[in-house]
Amino acid sequence: MNLEKELQDRSGGVCELCGSSEGLSVLEVAPSDATANTAIYVCSKCAPQIQDASLLDEAHLNCLNDTMWSETPVVQVVSYRLLNALGRQDLVDMMYMDDELKAYADAGLVDASSANETVVHKDANGVVLQTGDTVVITKDLDVKGTTFTAKRGTAVRNIALVHDNSELIEGRVNGVKIQILTKFLKKS
């Protein structure tokens, strides 16, 4: 039986992560031996996110809340890796994998982190921030070096990300360019 047919039968003809039936293909999960045990059947929206962490769409990947409990070990591995990439340690901590499967899942994490060391900025709610976003301050903040306080509810438009620190963004408040901790912001 060929690999694609075997995966199609296992998945019921839908993406093994999100359940979509659009643009399905076989994706080998590294390190791979090109069998159904190390490959999954995924849609055209999930595949690029698995291969490139900079493309992660947290809203689309809410499906991982269910697939992390899959009876198929390789689906658990992919869910584990994606949840780690999203920074969802709360869900990762709930997963149970035997030692061999966890070692396989972690092997992919080492490769992903060394290949892609991008800093991800997230607001107080865990939403990923990008350059140019508008955020709202969630707490009155004293601004060092000035005589004003950045008030709760103030919108900061067209933010810039501090590339070496995931906890800071830059923006203008009262015409002054300041750095703000992401834990005091929410994306609007």
C-alpha positions in Angstrom: 0.0 0.0 0.0 1.5 3.4 -0.9 2.1 5.9 1.9 -0.5 8.5 0.7 -3.2 5.9 0.5 -2.3 4.6 3.9 -2.4 8.1 5.5 -5.7 8.9 3.6 -7.3 5.8 5.1 -5.9 6.6 8.6 -7.2 10.2 8.5 -10.5 9.5 6.9 -9.5 11.8 4.0 -9.1 15.0 6.1 -6.2 17.0 7.6 -5.0 15.2 10.7 -4.6 18.5 12.5 -7.5 20.8 11.6 -10.0 18.4 9.8 -10.0 20.4 6.5 -10.3 18.5 3.2 -8.7 21.2 1.1 -5.3 20.7 -0.6 -4.2 17.5 1.3 -0.7 16.1 1.1 1.7 13.9 2.9 4.2 15.6 5.2 7.1 13.7 6.6 7.9 14.5 10.2 11.7 14.8 10.7 13.6 12.7 11.6 11.7 10.4 9.2 11.9 6.9 7.8 9.2 7.6 5.2 6.5 5.4 6.8 3.1 6.2 8.1 4.6 6.3 11.6 6.6 9.4 10.7 4.3 11.1 8.3 1.0 12.9 8.6 -1.8 13.9 6.1 -2.2 17.7 6.3 -4.0 20.5 4.4 -2.4 23.3 2.5 -2.9 25.7 5.4 -1.3 23.5 8.1 1.7 22.3 6.1 3.5 25.6 5.8 3.0 26.4 9.5 4.6 23.1 10.4 7.6 23.8 8.2 8.1 27.4 9.1 7.4 28.7 12.7 7.3 32.3 11.4 4.0 31.5 9.6 2.1 30.3 12.7 -1.5 31.3 12.8 -2.6 30.8 16.4 -6.3 31.2 15.6 -6.1 28.4 13.0 -4.0 26.2 15.3 -6.7 26.2 18.0 -7.4 22.7 16.6 -4.3 21.6 18.5 -6.4 21.6 21.7 -8.1 18.4 20.3 -5.3 16.9 18.2 -2.8 16.8 21.1 -5.0 13.9 22.3 -4.8 12.0 19.1 -4.3 8.2 19.3 -1.8 8.5 16.4 1.7 9.1 17.8 3.1 11.2 14.9 0.0 13.6 15.2 0.8 14.0 18.9 4.4 14.8 18.0 3.4 17.5 15.5 0.9 18.9 18.0 3.6 19.0 20.7 6.1 20.8 18.4 3.5 23.4 17.3 2.3 24.1 20.8 5.9 24.6 21.9 6.5 27.0 18.9 3.3 28.9 20.0 4.6 29.1 23.5 1.6 27.2 24.9 3.4 25.6 27.8 0.1 25.1 29.6 -1.1 22.7 27.0 2.4 21.0 26.5 2.4 20.3 30.2 -0.9 18.4 29.9 0.4 16.1 27.2 1.6 12.6 28.1 4.0 10.7 25.8 6.2 7.7 26.6 9.9 8.4 26.7 10.6 7.2 23.2 7.9 9.4 21.6 8.9 12.4 23.7 12.5 12.0 22.5 11.3 11.9 18.9 9.2 15.1 19.5 12.1 16.9 21.2 14.5 15.9 18.4 12.4 18.1 16.1 12.4 21.0 18.5 16.2 21.2 18.6 16.3 21.4 14.8 13.5 24.0 14.7 15.1 26.3 17.4 18.6 26.2 15.9 17.2 26.9 12.4 14.9 29.7 13.3 15.8 31.8 16.3 13.2 34.5 15.9 12.0 36.5 18.8 8.2 36.4 19.1 6.4 39.3 20.8 3.1 38.5 22.6 0.7 40.8 24.4 -0.8 40.2 27.9 -3.3 37.7 26.3 -0.7 35.8 24.3 -1.6 37.3 20.9 1.4 37.7 18.6 2.4 41.3 17.9 3.9 42.6 14.7 5.5 45.8 13.5 2.8 48.3 12.7 0.1 46.9 15.0 -2.0 49.1 17.3 -2.0 48.2 21.0 -3.8 49.5 24.1 -2.0 50.0 27.5 -3.7 48.0 30.2 -2.2 49.7 33.3 -1.1 53.3 34.2 2.6 53.4 33.6 5.1 56.0 34.8 7.4 56.9 31.9 11.0 57.2 33.0 12.7 60.4 31.9 9.5 62.3 31.4 6.9 64.1 33.6 3.8 62.2 32.4 2.1 58.9 33.0 1.0 56.7 30.1 -2.6 56.1 31.1 -4.5 52.9 30.9 -6.6 52.7 27.7 -4.1 54.8 25.7 -3.8 53.5 22.1 -0.3 53.1 20.8 -0.3 53.0 17.0 2.3 51.7 14.6 4.5 49.9 17.1 8.0 48.7 16.4 9.4 45.5 17.9 12.6 45.4 19.9 14.3 42.6 18.0 16.5 41.2 20.7 13.9 41.3 23.5 10.5 39.7 23.2 9.2 41.6 26.2 9.6 45.1 24.8 8.0 47.1 22.0 8.6 50.8 21.0 5.8 53.3 20.3 4.8 56.9 20.7 2.8 58.1 23.7 2.2 61.9 23.9 4.6 62.4 21.0 7.4 60.7 22.9 9.0 57.5 21.7 9.1 55.0 24.6 9.6 51.3 25.2 6.8 49.4 26.8 6.7 46.0 28.4 4.4 43.7 26.3 2.8 42.3 29.5 1.1 45.7 29.9 -0.4 45.7 26.4 -3.2 44.2 24.5 -3.6 44.1 20.7 -6.5 46.1 19.4 
